[in-house]
Amino acid sequence: MTKSQFVTEIRESTSPKILIWDIETAPIRAYVWGAWEQNFLWKEHDWYLLTVAWKWLGEKKVSVLGLDDFEGYGKDPEDDYALVSHAWDLFNEADIVVAHNGVSFDTKKAKARMILQGFDPPSPFKEVDTLTLAKQSFAFTKNRLDDVCRDLGIGQKINTGGHKLWRDIVENQDPKAWAKMKRYNKQDVLLLEELYLKLRPWAKNHPNIATLSDRPDACPRCGSEAGMVVRGYNHTAVSVRISYRCNGCGGYCQGRKILKTATKFVN
């Protein structure tokens, strides 16, 4: 049952669907006068989607699709309609989508291809961007997916060998290049999932999993019902709330109830 379907009863599954995903795109082909900080003179061919890799949080399977997986590829290797349609289906099913630099790149790129290919908007979803999480709470030397994952001991990206891989796909439709691109894309999703789980306890303004799953006693970040332990109080200038620590993910949150104070004045 997807959230796009109208229902009048509580879903059988109490957990929101969290999409871990990543895309690869073809480069723009254009003419330029020079090789350094030059605007292109005219565009020969715009970018388009090459691959989409994804997994649902909590499931083992990592999936990836490329343009070469669809019947129309032999006729038009640059037509991404079928791949865009699949990305639309994923968005339409998800409650939360997770990507690294997704807010500025992956999600906007996918939506651009959706509207250009004539799609209506998918069902609304929440976004979690691990690049934003990394920048909000930490000062890593570099915030790229590969660098942060290496620093945290999670793993590393597959070496593509550079832009030649993209050329072998776009210009030559090389099956070996396609296979390597898909392995590269899938590895990014595996890294992304581990990074998301690592950063989530530190996240600010993470979508409330307890609200999305209609489980009042669950952790708002991870959805665990392992127990919330009181850890003092969270004070603002005008209110006090009880502070809790999740036994599942280790993250902190605060109670909804505001405790009365005797404070009469604030700065």
N, C-alpha and C positions, 0 to 999 in steps of 0.2 A: 504494500500500500504506500503510495507516494503522497507527499504533502500537497500536491497539486489537486488531488481528488477531494471532493467535498465529503466530509464525514461528520456524523453527529455523535460519535462515541469515541472513547479513548482508544488510541492505537494499541494493537497487540504488542508491538515493541515499545518499550518505555525509554529506549535510548535514541537520542537524535542521530541522524546519519551525518557523519563527518567525513568529508571527501578530502583525501590527500592527493594532490595532483600537480602535474607539471606539463609544459608544452615545449615543443621546439618549432621554430618557424624558418621559412625560407628567407634568404636575404633579398633586399630590394636591388634590382638590376637597373643601373642608371649610368648616364654619361657625365663626366666631369672634366674640367680643364686641368686640374692639378691633383696632387696626392696628399696635401696637408690642409686640413680645415677648409675644405672647399664645398660650396653648395653645388648639388648636381644640376646639370643643365636641363635635362629632362629625364623622366622616368620611363624606362623601357618596359618594366614589369614590376608590379607591387609585390610585397611579401604576402605569404599565405601560410596556413598551418601545415606542418610536416607530420608531426606525431603528437599524440596525447597519451600520457601515462598516468595511471591512477590506482588507488586502492581505498577501500573503506576502512576507517579506523576500527580495529578489533577483528578484522578478517585477515587471513594469511595471504590471499592471492593478490599479486600485483599484475595489473593488466596494461597493455600498451597497444595502440593502433596507429598505423601509418597510412599515408595515402595509398601505398602499394597493396594494402589489404582489401581494397574495394574494387569492384568489377570495372568501374569506369577509368581506372588508372592507366590502362593501356591506351585508351582513346585520348585522354587528356590528363597527363601526369601533374598538372598544376591546378586541377579542380578540386577544392577541398570541401565541397558541399557536404558529402557524406560524413566526413570527419567532424566538421562543424556541427552537424546534426547530432552526432554522438556526444560531443561536448555539451550541447544544449540539454540533452537528456540527463547527463550527469548533474548539471547545475539544477535542473528541474527537480531532481530527486533529493538533492542535498539540503540539509538544514544549516550546515556550516561547511565552508570550503577553506582549506588550508594550503597556502603556497608561500614560497620564499620570493619576496618582491611581487607578490600576486596583485596587491592593490594597484601598483603603478604599471605592472607589465602583464602578467599572465591573464588576469581576469579581464582587463581592458582590451587586450589583444583578442581574446576569445570573443568578447562581446562585439568588437568591431567587425570581426568576420561574420558573426551572427546577423547583425543588422544589414551588412552588405550582401549576405546571402538570402535576405528576405525573411528572417525569423522574427517572431514576436518575442518579448522578454520572457525568460524562464521565471518560475516561481521565485519569490524573494528568498534570500539566504543571508546568513551572517558570514563575514570574512575574518579570518585570522591570518595575519601576515607575519611569518617568523622573522623576516628582516626587521619589521617594526618592533617586535618583541626584543630582538637582540639589541637594537639601538636604544630602546626605552630604559632598560635596566642595567646595561653593561657598556663597557668601553673596550670591546675587542679591537685588536689591531686592524683587522679587516672584517667586514660583515658579510662577505659573500658566502654562499652556502658551503662551498668546499672549505674555505678557511675556518669558519666557525665550527664545522663538523670535525675538522682535523684538530683544532684547539681543544675540543671537548672529548676527543678520543672516540668519536662515533664512527668515523670512517672517512673515505674520500671519494671524490668523483672519478669516473672512468676517463682516462686520457683519450680525447677524440682524435688527436693528431693535428688539430687546427682546422682551418676553413676548408681544407681539401675534402674532408668528409662531406660537407655541405655541397661542394662542387660535384663530387661523385654522385650525389643523389639528384641534384637539380639538373645537371647537364647530361649525366650518363645513365641515370636510373639504375645504378649498380646495386644488385641484391645484397652483396656483402656490406656495402656502405649502409644500406637500410637496416640490416641486422645489427650492425654496430651502433647506429643511432638509437635503435630501440633499447639495446642493452644500456646505453648511456642514460636514456630517459628513465628507464625503470630504476636504475641505481639512484638517480636523483630523488625519486619518490621514496625509496627506502631510507635514504639519508634524511629527507624532509620529515618523515614520520618520527624518527628517533629524535631529531632536533626539536620538533614540536612537543613531544612528551617531556623532553628535558627542560624546555623553557616554560612550559605551561604553568607550573606552580608559581613562577615569578610574574606571570602575566598581569597586566593592568587592564581592566575593562574587558576581560574575556567574556564571550557570550555565556549567559547563565544556563548551565547544563541542567540544573535542578528544575528551573522553570520550563525549559524546552521539553523535558521528559516528564513533567508533572509529578516530581518526587520531592516533596517539601524538605525531607531530611538529608538529601544528597548534597555532596560538595558542589558548589556552583561552578568550579573549574573542571573537575574531572568526572563528576557524576558518581563518585564512589560513595557507598553507604557503610564504609568501614568504621565510621564514627567521626564526629567533630568534637574536639577537645577544647575546653575553654583555656585561653591563653591571655588573660588580662583584659584590658579595655582599649578601645580606640577613641581618642578624644579629639574633638574639633573645638572651634571657638564657642559653639553654642550647644553641643550635644555630646553624649557619651553612648557608645554601643559596645556590646560584648565582642571581644575578638576570639576567633576560633581557628584551630589548626586541624587540617584534614589528615587523618591517619592513613589515607590512601596515597595521595600525591605529595603531601607535606606542605601544601600551599596554605596561605592564611586568607581568611575572609572575616566579615563582621556580621553580627546579627541584624535582623531587620528592625527589631524593636529599639526605639530610642529611649534611653533611661533619663529620667528627670534629674535636673541639677538645680542647685540653688544659686547659680550664677546670675547676676543681675546686669552685668556690664560686659561688653566685648570691645576689642580694639577696632 
